[in-house]
Amino acid sequence: MVRKERHHLYVGIYNSVVALDVRDGAELWRTKLGGLAYVNVLWDGQELFAAAKGEVFRLDPRNGEILWHARLKGLGTGSVTLASTRAPGADSGQLTAAEQRRQAAQHSSG
């Protein structure tokens, strides 16, 4: 029997990160980060990060376990934005949709 991989949607909401199954919206896990703050979430293709109340967390995308927590002392507790140097899909061997269209256009015009 072939088991289909679950695809997740990660939601940052009210001091928590919640993973939902994209097929049916079922909640897969929930991790409370603490505080009453807006939560920003970044999935870079391999790693899952969340930021809340001026702090950054790395979470295990399979179960929400907190792998590490950076308090960023002295920088305040305002909103945090996240970015990664990992290129989308770089490690997966898959092309982005834009790159696929570009390559298809080159082949059809040549």
GIFEN-V947311 format. One record per residue. N is the residue number from 1. PSI is psi in whole degrees, -180 to 180 (* if undefined). OMEGA is omega in whole degrees, 0 to 359 (* if undefined). D_FIRST is the distance of its C-alpha to the first C-alpha in whole Angstrom. Layout:
N_PSI_OMEGA_D_FIRST / N_PSI_OMEGA_D_FIRST
//
This chain:
1_129_179_0 / 2_127_181_4 / 3_125_179_6 / 4_138_178_10 / 5_137_176_13 / 6_137_174_15 / 7_137_186_19 / 8_152_167_22 / 9_123_181_25 / 10_127_184_28 / 11_128_173_31 / 12_121_184_34 / 13_133_173_36 / 14_69_177_39 / 15_20_181_39 / 16_160_168_35 / 17_133_181_32 / 18_134_175_29 / 19_127_178_25 / 20_147_173_24 / 21_124_184_21 / 22_-20_180_22 / 23_-41_187_19 / 24_1_179_21 / 25_7_180_24 / 26_138_177_23 / 27_126_181_24 / 28_-39_175_22 / 29_165_179_25 / 30_132_178_29 / 31_125_178_32 / 32_129_182_35 / 33_-19_180_37 / 34_154_181_41 / 35_168_178_44 / 36_78_189_44 / 37_159_170_43 / 38_141_180_42 / 39_125_176_38 / 40_138_183_37 / 41_140_176_34 / 42_123_169_33 / 43_118_184_29 / 44_17_180_30 / 45_-21_178_27 / 46_-36_185_26 / 47_151_179_29 / 48_126_179_29 / 49_152_175_33 / 50_149_177_35 / 51_136_179_39 / 52_138_174_41 / 53_41_178_45 / 54_15_180_45 / 55_153_181_43 / 56_141_181_40 / 57_143_168_36 / 58_127_182_33 / 59_150_172_30 / 60_118_184_27 / 61_-17_181_25 / 62_-33_187_22 / 63_-3_178_24 / 64_3_179_27 / 65_136_176_29 / 66_117_181_32 / 67_-37_171_33 / 68_165_186_36 / 69_122_178_39 / 70_119_184_42 / 71_-19_178_45 / 72_52_183_47 / 73_141_177_50 / 74_1_182_53 / 75_2_178_51 / 76_-175_184_51 / 77_25_181_49 / 78_-170_179_49 / 79_147_180_46 / 80_135_172_44 / 81_156_184_42 / 82_147_173_39 / 83_158_180_38 / 84_150_176_36 / 85_-9_179_37 / 86_127_179_34 / 87_138_179_33 / 88_126_178_31 / 89_3_185_28 / 90_-38_183_30 / 91_-5_184_27 / 92_-13_182_24 / 93_7_181_25 / 94_147_177_25 / 95_147_174_28 / 96_160_180_30 / 97_-41_180_30 / 98_-42_179_34 / 99_-37_177_33 / 100_-42_178_31 / 101_-42_180_34 / 102_-46_180_37 / 103_-39_178_35 / 104_-40_179_34 / 105_-39_179_38 / 106_-43_182_39 / 107_-37_183_38 / 108_-24_181_39 / 109_-10_184_42 / 110_*_*_43
//
